[in-house]
């Protein structure tokens, strides 16, 4: 169930004084089961890009293929696509509205036409996947902590059993503990279910720690695309577009420049520690 973009362009407010080209000839492929990070400065096009993946926004130019089929064909089942490609917006807790947690997570499956029994079964399964305690199922979502609300919102998308989970800044506004808990759960979901995960983030440390591939957006274009190690080798170029590599990257390059016999490609603390230990053997 790969997603392929072919020469996708998008312009906001075309033909007006506010015209802005948000995507410029973007082509890429995301295979099924990959954990991808999308990074870029504010206004780089990353949020616009992900809203094209399930048809919420339609490109006036280019193609988007899901499982090899063009989603812009007239007969394409767009509702089915949105069940398969689940999008969790930034601050998703603002979309919670039901009287209790279980009812809120049931909303998506209910719109898929499932029975109440099946909706509740899926909701409980999704809540378990995000590590949400059963004792809070009948509690109002508005009485939960920020991290708990975020888990409920993600569970609401998971209950529709998507093949692709797209997360737009899922840790925005959370404290470090809450951020780690959410991303640890997302990583576990990816490993246990094999679903594709696409994570939009401003945190270089987060993408370095969790994802296997990074796509860097800059002024609506794909600037870099590769593994964290490959992308962060261009840390000086990233700085020029308002981004930075993880702090570990700078430390490793500094050690290399001071004559230590080690690879500067480590992007996480664990990788750096392993490389430093190796250099002393």
Buried (B, 14 or more C-beta within 10 A) or exposed (E): BBBBBBEBBBBEEEEEEEEBBBBBBBEBEBEEBBBBBBBBBEBBBBBBBBBBBBBEBEBEEBBBBBEEEEBBEEEBEEEEBBBBBBBBBBBBBEBBEBEBBBBBBBBBBBEBEBEEEBBBBBBBBBBEBBBBEEEBBEBBBEEBEBBBBBBBBBBBBBBBBBBBBBBBBBBBEBEEEBBBBBBEBBBEBBEEBEBBBBBBBBBBBBBBBBBEBBBBBBBBBBBBBBBBBEBBBBBEBBEEBEBEBBEBBBBBBEBBEEEBEBEBBBBBBEBBEEBBEEEEE
